[in-house]
Amino acid sequence: MKVLVIIPCYNESENILAVVQRLTTLCPQVDYLVVNDCSSDNTLSILREHGIHHLNLPLNLGIGGGVQSGYLYAMEHDYDITVQMDGDGQHDPHFLQQVIAPVAEGKLDMCIGSRFIEKKGFQTSLMRRMGIRFLSGLIHLLTGERILDVTSGYRACNRQMTAYFARDYAQDYPEPEAIITALCNGFAVGEVAVEMEERQGGVSSIRAFKSISYMAKVSLALVIHRLGARRKGKRT
């Protein structure tokens, strides 16, 4: 199967070279695409200087738009499986095959790498874990499905899921919204255990996760998604 690893990237000059080198060393059998979301630092210069395969967006689209650009690229180039992997060094390529396996075997349409199944590796801050647990409970309430690591950006999708996200992908809170969108449209979503690492450098773009307003907006977006969708067969 042709596998494309999509690496959304915004101001990751401290991390992106190491991320790509580690991926290509440990998983030379997969292709990758760094989506540079109009970084304001010297990320683009690093990508060009080291010949890193990348897509350079002329405008900042945010994480949702960056990932969707990768899905569009994957469809145009006929990939069977896409994997989202963050550009900050938190996602360990050692676990790439574990994340891909349920999708490649046809068991899942989307498989999420979860740090909370075995609770090994970096577990993020207490405040963020509380927020993730709340969103996990909300998604369970709305869909009946239990996903533990709802904000994990380490996830694999099959061709059908990739095609759907290439057409319709959440822009504001893409990780949890993508889960509820997939579930409400009949796709099979599950998790496998992975170990994550702490951000290697730079500043996270989701510092606002700690704020009450952020949690309220995400929760409202999830409820709106559920109200606007009905359980149905898988779309293709």
Buried (B, 14 or more C-beta within 10 A) or exposed (E): EEBBBBBBBBBBBBBBBBBBEBBBEBBEEBBBBBBBBBBEEEBBEBBEEEEBEBBBBEEEBBBBBBBBBBBBBBBEEEBBBBBBBBBBBBBBBEBBBBBBBBBBEEEBBBBBBBBBEEEEBEBBEEEBEEBBEBBBEBBBEBBEBEBBBBBBBBBBBBBBBBBBBBEEBBBEBBBBBBBBBBBBBBBBBBBBBBBBEEBEEBEEBEEEBEEEEBBEBBBEBBBEBBEEBEEEEEBE
